[in-house]
Amino acid sequence: MRTVRPERVAAMIRQELARIVLFDTKDPGMQGIVLTGARVSADLRIAWVTYQLHDTSPTGRSEAIEGLARAAGFLRSSLKSKLSMRMVPELRFEFDDHAHAVERIDAILKEVDE
C-alpha cells in the first residue's frame, strides 16, 4: 500500500523552502539558487532537496554548496515555524543536473541532424 503523505510533505517543504530562499536569506552564497524539487523518506526524517543554479561555473557551484551548508540550520528552523509538523526532516541538498543533460542531448541531436 502506497501512502501519499511523504509526497505531500515533500511538496510543502519545497514550496516553503523556495519562499525562504527567495525572501528570507541574506547569504550571498544563496544567490541564484532555484529549488526544483524535494523528496522525503517514508519515515519523514530526511528530505532531499534538489536545486539548480543560474551560475553553473565551478565557482558558482562551490559557492552554492557552501551557502546551502551555512544556511541549512536557518532553513530548517524557518521550516519548523512555517509547517505544522512535530519534527522537521533533516535537509540534504542535491544539485539537479537535469537541465544541463537536456541541453547536451539537444546539442548532440542538432549535430546528428546536420
Helices and strands as residue ranges (DSSP letters): H 5-23, G 28-30, E 33-40, E 46-53, H 58-82, E 90-95, H 98-113
